[in-house]
Amino acid sequence: MIRIIRSILTLAAVIAINASSAAEQSIVLASTTSVEASGLLANILPQFTAKTGITVNVVAQGTGKAIDTARRGDADLLLVHDPEAEQQFMDEGHGSTRRQISWNDFVIVGPSADPAQVKGGSDSVAALKSIAATQAPFVSRGDKSGTNAAELRLWKIAGRTPDQLNREKWYRDIGGGMGQALNAASAMDAYTLTDRGTWLSFNNKGSLIVVIEGDPRLLNRYDVIELSPQKHADSKLAAAKVFADWLVSPEGQKAIGEYQMNGQKLFNPSSASPK
Amino acid sequence: MHDFLEIVGLSIGVSLAATAIATAIGLPGGTALAIFPFRGRRALVVLINAFFGLPPVVIGLILYLALSRSGPLGFLSLLFTPAAMVIAQAILAIPIITALVHRASERAWARYGDELISDGATRLQAVPQVLMIIQADLITAVLAGFGRTVSEVGAVILVGGNIRGLTRTMTTTIALQTSQGDLSLALTLGAVLVGISISISATVFALAGRARTAGSDEV
């Protein structure tokens, strides 16, 4: 028994040492689930690390949570997609620079049977109105993510506030990530709003298809935000800047633009001409 | 494949480390609780048994706030590291191991306590002797602690952050793959997790059996 405990403790020590040495050349990037779940970061990070020797540890959360993580000082850099929440973060003085790295779009997906009869259009607001009118099930992320914020903005234009929506039986707030929302929509034959990156890389679509795309209001922008040295002196700001600069550099932009899933481009690099 | 081995290795390493810490505290702690009478002992026992069912996500949240750079332990820079996961899991395993050891020690103490004391041992000296008597129960207690830690997801995903190549364990990978709709991959990894848990339990049982045989030879 004592020998077992001793070997366990040795193992624990080895892990602790590994963990501390790994922490030296690394930064924590708080990001949205979509850039992680779509495989983008896993694809481009090795290129960056090979060049600079800096490891980027990605904590993938919804945008709301990611911004909160950075605000608390637990991240060194932020990569998110909710313009309003980002602006607030900047206004509070937590961020120093905010630069757009890429864009893609949101799409509304729904069951192929299409009970709300919205398939084929591009007017996202009209589609939401039809979904509400026919009381077809709609899954909401409900997690303060960038996608959740975009969804609520569209509902507002369609004349529904969050309070009104939450009283409706057909409006299902699942409080989870994009993948969970898609799993739920697939299981309940419901509509939902998703970013195209996660949608294209999602493997449990069931009968779900894209019903609405191409609305200018469905634009989805990804920004990298460096933290303010005044408020976040403890963060690894220098290494974070190296990564942020690389993301907007021609090399980083090329890496983002080259990433494909099933032959489709997921993110359009846009640091030179922000949308 | 390399990713996979890394994930399995991290899961087992973190859980073993957490179990080791919980064992180091729970073994002497549980026995002492049975042997030494003191004010409030009953209440403490009730509390520890209640902590048996601590929701991992609550522990994760409290630890997250404590380890955050803006929290009281932020200077340690432990958030989003394997060390944070070890702490979270150890906190979850300590009540389990302590409570199980306490129960077994209480029985052993009721039966052999007077004998041990009349042999001239102090209560402190009796602790290792009681632990020897309840050897078999100790294995169960430690395995229960390990089982709790290796299967846990709520706390480690919060304090570890599910970072690829650093804090991604089997359970957090299963959660991630499920969220990506890769249900069959998630299920495969789930099967591996179950398999590993079973083989570790079996190995420890086998080792423990040998240790007991060796022990009786010496007597």
Chai-1 contact restraints between the chains, C-beta under 6 A:
chainA,res_idxA,chainB,res_idxB,connection_type,confidence,min_distance_angstrom,max_distance_angstrom,comment,restraint_id
A,I8,B,L16,contact,1.0,0.0,6.0,A-B,restraint_1
A,I8,B,A20,contact,1.0,0.0,6.0,A-B,restraint_2
A,L9,B,A20,contact,1.0,0.0,6.0,A-B,restraint_3
A,L11,B,G13,contact,1.0,0.0,6.0,A-B,restraint_4
A,L11,B,L16,contact,1.0,0.0,6.0,A-B,restraint_5
A,A12,B,A17,contact,1.0,0.0,6.0,A-B,restraint_6
A,A12,B,A20,contact,1.0,0.0,6.0,A-B,restraint_7
A,I15,B,G13,contact,1.0,0.0,6.0,A-B,restraint_8
A,I15,B,A17,contact,1.0,0.0,6.0,A-B,restraint_9
A,I15,B,P82,contact,1.0,0.0,6.0,A-B,restraint_10
A,A16,B,A83,contact,1.0,0.0,6.0,A-B,restraint_11
A,A19,B,T81,contact,1.0,0.0,6.0,A-B,restraint_12
A,A19,B,P82,contact,1.0,0.0,6.0,A-B,restraint_13
A,A19,B,A83,contact,1.0,0.0,6.0,A-B,restraint_14
A,V28,B,F80,contact,1.0,0.0,6.0,A-B,restraint_15
A,A37,B,Q180,contact,1.0,0.0,6.0,A-B,restraint_16
A,N57,B,I163,contact,1.0,0.0,6.0,A-B,restraint_17
A,N57,B,L166,contact,1.0,0.0,6.0,A-B,restraint_18
A,V59,B,F80,contact,1.0,0.0,6.0,A-B,restraint_19
A,V59,B,G161,contact,1.0,0.0,6.0,A-B,restraint_20
A,R72,B,S68,contact,1.0,0.0,6.0,A-B,restraint_21
A,R72,B,S70,contact,1.0,0.0,6.0,A-B,restraint_22
A,G73,B,R69,contact,1.0,0.0,6.0,A-B,restraint_23
A,G73,B,S70,contact,1.0,0.0,6.0,A-B,restraint_24
A,D74,B,S68,contact,1.0,0.0,6.0,A-B,restraint_25
A,D74,B,R69,contact,1.0,0.0,6.0,A-B,restraint_26
A,D74,B,L79,contact,1.0,0.0,6.0,A-B,restraint_27
A,G177,B,S179,contact,1.0,0.0,6.0,A-B,restraint_28
A,G179,B,S179,contact,1.0,0.0,6.0,A-B,restraint_29
A,G179,B,Q180,contact,1.0,0.0,6.0,A-B,restraint_30
A,Q180,B,S179,contact,1.0,0.0,6.0,A-B,restraint_31
A,F202,B,G181,contact,1.0,0.0,6.0,A-B,restraint_32
A,N203,B,G181,contact,1.0,0.0,6.0,A-B,restraint_33
A,N203,B,D182,contact,1.0,0.0,6.0,A-B,restraint_34
A,N204,B,G181,contact,1.0,0.0,6.0,A-B,restraint_35
A,N204,B,L183,contact,1.0,0.0,6.0,A-B,restraint_36
A,D234,B,R69,contact,1.0,0.0,6.0,A-B,restraint_37
